[in-house]
Every structure is written in structure tokens, then in C-alpha cells.
Amino acid sequence: MSNRILSSAAALAEALIEEMQRDETVFILGEDLVAHAGIFGQFQGIPEQFPDRIIDTPISEACIAGCGVGSAMTGMRPIVDFHFSDFVTCGMDELCNQAAKIRYMFGGQVKLPMVVWCPDGAGLRAAAQHSQSLEAWFVHTPGLKVVVPSEPADVKGLIKAAIRDDDPVMFFQHKKLFAKEGPVPEGDYLIPLGQASVKREGRDVTLFCYGASYYLCREAAVSLAEEGIEAEIVDLRSLKPLDMDTVAASVCKTHRAVIVHEACLTGGFGAELAARLQDELFDELKAPIKRVGAADVPIPFSPPLEDFVLPSVDRVIAAVQAIIERASA
């Protein structure tokens, strides 16, 4: 299976076209999809190839999510486009009180194969209502699966697996990563949900990350290596289900953990992962677990303030240095 260099947007579009060719029940619905092929170019080529399977909707997230739930119950595989993850707030009943619970409440008689596609994240000076990272809300909701890719190949492999899954999947994709390029396998490339990836081998500390935070960790690891600190990077990719086998293997190897995400620190996914590490791997840890996340404030519009509240490479490095010093004291 050969690789080409594609952007994340192109990798997503390729995966969607392949899945729509393979399965006629796959379709896309959301706002302003046909004229613009998605606000990030992620549906490029789809309106021309599948004009009856990419559907423009009214500006109503409750309506969009409700259509997704109903169509999934009756045998279709909808991809629901929420434009910005912030707008999930307008469809929370349909997502968390209906989609998440229907398969369980109906005793498995009905499947609900729906992908909810949510561009998230900050850094684009889009202010407080268009810059949030809300993945932890949905990890907290039984019945939903939660996926957060970083590299273009992950985007392709995970969206294809999400579309074929028989449960609702929340698919968060950071807005700043659509133009990121990387090698992407051709053909029917899938990554099973619940499978993390060790993106960099190391011996001294594990950096757990997902989405845009992977790139912070990658840059931090290069700087730390210059100090003689070898950081292992585990890209979780799937938060629910979570690959605890890969997580545990890395902690047992490095004995130190720093968890990095762009969501605000309080109640973020890092808190859940830190709790599980403490509960299941306490004897393997040589130092307290550190978390690096955004400040607990609405994302500012001001560029200097936005940069200040978001996690940074320097903060990742500082967290690693702190636990290395603690462990050697």
C-alpha cells in the first residue's frame, strides 16, 4: 500500500469518497455543503460525484442531529457536519439523550451508525464561541465513541472505521490541522477505533496527546532530546474506547507521564487519564503525573491573550523538566 503526501482535508475527502463508493447508505448532511464543499474543503469532489447524497440543511443543529439519528435508525449511515464543534450545544438532546442511548434502550434491536463530524480547537482568532475543545463532554456520555486524529493518515484511517462502526462516533478534527500534510496510504486503509499509536520512542517520560497537541509534543520532544531527555510520544487518537494496553506499556517503560491537550485543564480528558494511571499503574510511576492544558477561561479573541491561555511547547517542556527533577531529587 503506497503513500502520497496529502493534507488532512484531502485525506478526509478521499476517505469519504471511497466509503460512499463502497456503501450507498453513506451520506452527508449539514449547512452550506454543496456550494462550498465544506468550509475547510473537506468535501472536495463529493457534490459532483454524489449530488443526491450530500444534503444542505437549514441552520438548525437540532434538526441536523435529529435527521442523523432518524436516518441511522432506519438503515442509513449519516455523516453529520456540525461546522464548528461549539455548535454541538444546540444538538445536545439529540446526541446525548437520543443517539447515545437508543441502541441500549431498544435492547440492541436498532443500530445507530452515525458519525458526528466536529471541527474544534483554537488558534485561529475565532473567539470564545468558535474555538472550544469539547471532547471530554462526550467521553463522559455512555453510548458515544470519541475520536481525535492528528496526522492526515490518522484522519483517513479513523474516519473510515468510524463510518463502518454501528455506534455513534464523535469525530473531532482540529481546525488548524486541515492544511497539515503528511503521507497517506492509498486504498482501503482503516485504523481500528481504540488503537493508540507510539509516534516517537523514548525512555525517560511519556507524552500522552491527541489532535493538535501531538504537534506540540513532537516539537517539545526534539528540544528535550538536546538536553538528553528522550520523550516517548503516545498519540491516543481514540479517547473512547481508550487503548489502555498501549498506555500501560509506555508508562511501564518510562515511569513518568505528562498528558497534553488543548481543552481547558479542569475536567479535561487528562484528568480521566491521570486518574486511571494512578489507579492502575501507581507502582510504575517515579513522579507525579503532570497535565498541560488551556487555562480555565473562555478562549479570548485577542491574539496575545489567546496564545497565553493555550498550551505551548514551552509549557510541555517545563512539565517534563519538573517531573524529571522530582524523580531524581
C-alpha positions as CSV (number, residue, x, y, z in Angstrom):
1,M,0.0,0.0,0.0
2,S,1.8,3.1,-1.2
3,N,1.7,6.5,0.4
4,R,1.2,10.0,-1.0
5,I,1.6,13.4,0.6
6,L,-1.9,14.8,1.3
7,S,-3.4,17.4,3.5
8,S,-5.8,16.4,6.3
9,A,-8.6,17.9,4.3
10,A,-7.7,15.9,1.2
11,A,-7.3,12.8,3.2
12,L,-10.8,13.2,4.7
13,A,-12.3,13.9,1.3
14,E,-10.6,10.8,-0.2
15,A,-11.8,8.6,2.6
16,L,-15.4,9.9,2.3
17,I,-15.5,9.3,-1.5
18,E,-14.1,5.8,-1.0
19,E,-16.7,5.0,1.6
20,M,-19.6,6.5,-0.4
21,Q,-18.5,4.4,-3.4
22,R,-18.3,1.3,-1.3
23,D,-21.6,1.8,0.6
24,E,-24.6,3.6,-0.9
25,T,-26.1,4.1,2.6
26,V,-23.4,6.6,3.4
27,F,-24.4,10.3,3.0
28,I,-23.5,13.7,4.4
29,L,-25.8,16.4,5.8
30,G,-25.1,19.9,7.1
31,E,-25.1,23.6,6.3
32,D,-23.7,25.0,3.1
33,L,-22.0,21.8,1.9
34,V,-22.9,21.8,-1.8
35,A,-21.7,25.2,-2.9
36,H,-18.5,25.3,-0.9
37,A,-17.6,21.6,-0.5
38,G,-17.3,22.3,3.3
39,I,-15.7,25.3,4.9
40,F,-12.3,23.6,5.1
41,G,-12.5,22.0,1.6
42,Q,-13.0,18.6,3.3
43,F,-15.8,17.5,1.0
44,Q,-14.0,18.4,-2.3
45,G,-15.3,16.4,-5.2
46,I,-18.3,15.0,-3.3
47,P,-21.1,17.3,-4.6
48,E,-20.1,16.5,-8.2
49,Q,-19.8,12.7,-7.7
50,F,-22.7,12.3,-5.3
51,P,-25.1,15.2,-5.8
52,D,-28.0,13.3,-4.1
53,R,-26.0,12.2,-1.1
54,I,-24.6,15.5,0.2
55,I,-27.6,17.5,1.6
56,D,-27.8,21.1,2.6
57,T,-29.9,21.7,5.7
58,P,-31.5,24.6,7.5
59,I,-29.4,26.4,10.1
60,S,-30.6,24.2,12.9
61,E,-28.2,21.9,14.7
62,A,-31.0,20.2,16.5
63,C,-32.6,19.5,13.1
64,I,-29.3,18.2,11.6
65,A,-28.6,15.9,14.5
66,G,-32.2,14.7,14.6
67,C,-32.1,13.8,10.9
68,G,-28.9,11.9,11.5
69,V,-30.4,9.9,14.4
70,G,-33.6,9.1,12.4
71,S,-31.8,8.1,9.2
72,A,-29.3,5.9,11.2
73,M,-32.1,4.1,12.9
74,T,-33.7,3.3,9.5
75,G,-30.6,1.8,7.9
76,M,-28.5,4.7,6.6
77,R,-25.0,5.7,7.7
78,P,-25.1,9.5,8.0
79,I,-22.2,11.8,8.5
80,V,-23.5,14.9,10.3
81,D,-21.4,18.1,9.8
82,F,-21.5,20.5,12.7
83,H,-19.3,23.2,11.0
84,F,-17.8,24.0,14.4
85,S,-17.8,21.8,17.5
86,D,-19.1,24.7,19.6
87,F,-22.5,24.2,17.8
88,V,-23.0,20.8,19.4
89,T,-24.6,22.6,22.2
90,C,-27.6,23.2,20.0
91,G,-28.0,19.5,19.4
92,M,-27.2,18.0,22.8
93,D,-30.5,16.3,23.3
94,E,-30.4,14.5,20.0
95,L,-26.7,13.5,20.6
96,C,-26.6,12.7,24.3
97,N,-30.2,11.8,25.2
98,Q,-31.1,10.1,22.0
99,A,-28.2,8.9,19.8
100,A,-26.1,7.7,22.8
101,K,-28.9,5.7,24.4
102,I,-31.1,4.3,21.7
103,R,-29.2,1.1,21.0
104,Y,-29.1,0.3,24.7
105,M,-32.8,1.2,25.4
106,F,-34.0,-0.8,22.4
107,G,-32.1,-3.9,23.6
108,G,-29.8,-3.9,20.6
109,Q,-32.7,-4.2,18.1
110,V,-31.6,-1.0,16.4
111,K,-28.1,0.1,15.4
112,L,-27.1,3.8,15.3
113,P,-24.2,4.1,12.8
114,M,-23.8,7.9,12.8
115,V,-20.6,10.0,12.6
116,V,-20.8,13.5,14.0
117,W,-18.0,15.5,12.5
118,C,-16.9,18.4,14.7
119,P,-14.1,20.8,13.7
120,D,-12.7,22.1,17.0
121,G,-9.8,23.9,18.6
122,A,-8.4,27.4,18.9
123,G,-5.6,29.4,17.5
124,L,-7.5,31.0,14.6
125,R,-8.6,34.1,16.5
126,A,-12.2,33.0,16.2
127,A,-13.1,34.0,19.8
128,A,-14.9,32.1,22.6
129,Q,-17.9,30.7,20.6
130,H,-15.8,29.2,17.8
131,S,-12.7,27.9,19.5
132,Q,-13.6,25.3,22.1
133,S,-12.3,21.7,22.6
134,L,-15.3,19.8,24.0
135,E,-14.3,16.1,23.6
136,A,-14.4,15.4,27.4
137,W,-18.2,16.1,27.4
138,F,-18.8,13.2,25.1
139,V,-16.3,10.9,26.7
140,H,-18.5,11.3,29.8
141,T,-21.6,10.2,27.8
142,P,-22.1,6.4,27.8
143,G,-23.0,5.2,24.3
144,L,-20.9,7.6,22.3
145,K,-17.4,6.9,20.9
146,V,-14.9,9.7,20.7
147,V,-12.1,10.0,18.1
148,V,-9.5,12.8,17.7
149,P,-6.9,12.3,14.9
150,S,-3.7,14.3,14.4
151,E,-1.9,13.3,11.2
152,P,-3.5,13.0,7.8
153,A,-3.1,9.2,7.7
154,D,-5.0,9.0,11.0
155,V,-7.8,11.1,9.6
156,K,-8.3,8.7,6.7
157,G,-8.0,5.5,8.7
158,L,-10.1,6.7,11.6
159,I,-13.0,8.3,9.6
160,K,-13.4,5.1,7.5
161,A,-13.5,3.0,10.7
162,A,-16.0,5.4,12.3
163,I,-18.3,5.3,9.3
164,R,-18.4,1.5,9.4
165,D,-19.0,1.4,13.2
166,D,-22.5,0.6,14.3
167,D,-22.5,3.1,17.2
168,P,-22.5,6.9,17.1
169,V,-19.0,8.3,16.8
170,M,-18.0,11.9,17.7
171,F,-15.1,12.8,15.3
172,F,-13.2,15.9,16.4
173,Q,-10.8,17.4,13.9
174,H,-8.7,20.5,14.8
175,K,-9.4,23.4,12.5
176,K,-5.7,24.3,12.3
177,L,-4.7,20.8,11.1
178,F,-6.7,20.8,7.8
179,A,-3.8,22.1,5.9
180,K,-1.2,19.9,7.6
181,E,0.3,17.5,5.1
182,G,1.7,14.0,5.6
183,P,1.9,10.6,4.0
184,V,-1.4,8.9,3.5
185,P,-1.9,5.3,2.3
186,E,-3.8,4.7,-0.8
187,G,-6.8,2.4,-0.9
188,D,-8.9,0.9,1.8
189,Y,-6.8,2.0,4.8
190,L,-8.5,1.6,8.2
191,I,-7.4,2.2,11.8
192,P,-9.5,0.4,14.4
193,L,-11.1,2.6,17.0
194,G,-9.4,2.2,20.3
195,Q,-5.9,1.8,19.0
196,A,-3.3,4.4,20.1
197,S,0.0,4.9,18.2
198,V,3.5,5.3,19.6
199,K,4.7,8.2,17.3
200,R,8.1,8.5,19.0
201,E,10.1,6.1,21.0
202,G,11.7,7.3,24.3
203,R,12.9,6.1,27.7
204,D,12.6,8.9,30.1
205,V,9.0,10.2,30.0
206,T,5.8,9.6,28.1
207,L,3.9,12.5,26.5
208,F,0.3,11.4,26.0
209,C,-1.6,13.6,23.5
210,Y,-4.1,13.7,20.7
211,G,-5.2,16.1,18.0
212,A,-3.2,19.3,17.7
213,S,-1.4,18.6,21.0
214,Y,0.6,15.9,19.1
215,Y,2.5,18.6,17.2
216,L,3.3,20.5,20.5
217,C,4.7,17.2,21.9
218,R,6.7,16.5,18.8
219,E,8.4,19.8,18.9
220,A,8.9,19.6,22.7
221,A,10.5,16.1,22.3
222,V,13.1,17.5,19.9
223,S,14.1,20.2,22.3
224,L,14.2,17.8,25.3
225,A,16.4,15.5,23.3
226,E,19.0,18.2,23.1
227,E,19.0,18.2,27.0
228,G,19.5,14.4,27.0
229,I,15.8,13.7,27.8
230,E,14.2,11.2,25.5
231,A,10.5,11.6,25.4
232,E,8.1,8.9,24.1
233,I,5.0,10.2,22.3
234,V,1.8,8.2,22.5
235,D,-0.9,9.7,20.3
236,L,-4.1,8.3,21.8
237,R,-6.2,9.0,18.6
238,S,-9.3,7.4,20.2
239,L,-10.4,8.6,23.6
240,K,-13.3,6.2,23.9
241,P,-12.6,3.4,23.5
242,L,-9.2,4.1,25.1
243,D,-6.2,1.9,24.3
244,M,-5.0,1.3,27.9
245,D,-2.7,-1.6,26.8
246,T,-0.5,0.9,24.8
247,V,-0.8,3.5,27.6
248,A,0.3,1.0,30.2
249,A,3.2,-0.4,28.2
250,S,4.6,3.1,27.7
251,V,4.3,4.0,31.4
252,C,5.9,0.8,32.4
253,K,8.8,1.7,30.1
254,T,9.4,5.4,31.0
255,H,7.8,5.5,34.5
256,R,6.8,9.2,34.0
257,A,3.8,10.7,32.3
258,V,2.8,14.2,31.0
259,I,-0.7,14.5,29.5
260,V,-1.2,17.3,27.0
261,H,-4.4,18.6,25.5
262,E,-5.8,21.9,24.2
263,A,-9.1,21.7,26.2
264,C,-9.1,23.6,29.5
265,L,-7.4,21.8,32.3
266,T,-10.3,21.3,34.8
267,G,-12.4,18.3,33.8
268,G,-10.4,17.7,30.6
269,F,-9.6,14.3,29.3
270,G,-6.2,14.5,31.0
271,A,-8.0,14.3,34.4
272,E,-9.6,11.0,33.5
273,L,-6.4,9.6,32.1
274,A,-4.4,10.7,35.1
275,A,-6.9,9.0,37.4
276,R,-6.6,5.8,35.5
277,L,-2.8,5.9,35.5
278,Q,-2.8,6.5,39.3
279,D,-5.4,3.7,39.9
280,E,-3.9,1.1,37.6
281,L,-0.2,1.9,37.3
282,F,0.7,3.7,40.6
283,D,3.6,1.4,41.4
284,E,5.2,2.1,38.0
285,L,5.3,5.9,38.5
286,K,8.5,7.6,39.7
287,A,7.0,11.0,39.8
288,P,3.6,12.7,39.9
289,I,1.6,12.8,36.7
290,K,1.6,16.3,35.1
291,R,-1.1,17.8,32.9
292,V,-0.8,20.6,30.4
293,G,-4.0,22.2,29.1
294,A,-5.6,25.5,28.4
295,A,-6.5,27.9,31.2
296,D,-10.0,27.7,32.6
297,V,-11.3,30.8,30.7
298,P,-13.3,31.3,27.6
299,I,-10.9,31.5,24.6
300,P,-10.0,35.2,24.0
301,F,-10.2,36.9,20.6
302,S,-7.1,38.9,21.3
303,P,-4.2,37.1,19.7
304,P,-1.7,37.7,22.6
305,L,-4.3,36.6,25.1
306,E,-5.3,33.5,23.1
307,D,-1.7,32.4,22.8
308,F,-1.3,33.0,26.6
309,V,-4.2,30.7,27.6
310,L,-3.4,27.9,25.2
311,P,-0.9,25.1,26.0
312,S,2.5,25.7,24.4
313,V,5.8,23.8,23.6
314,D,7.5,25.7,26.5
315,R,4.8,24.5,28.9
316,V,5.2,20.9,27.8
317,I,9.0,21.2,28.2
318,A,8.6,22.7,31.7
319,A,6.2,20.0,32.8
320,V,8.7,17.3,31.7
321,Q,11.6,19.1,33.4
322,A,9.7,19.3,36.6
323,I,9.0,15.6,36.9
324,I,12.5,14.6,35.8
325,E,13.9,16.9,38.6
326,R,11.3,15.5,41.0
327,A,12.2,11.9,40.2
328,S,16.0,12.5,40.6
329,A,15.7,14.6,43.8
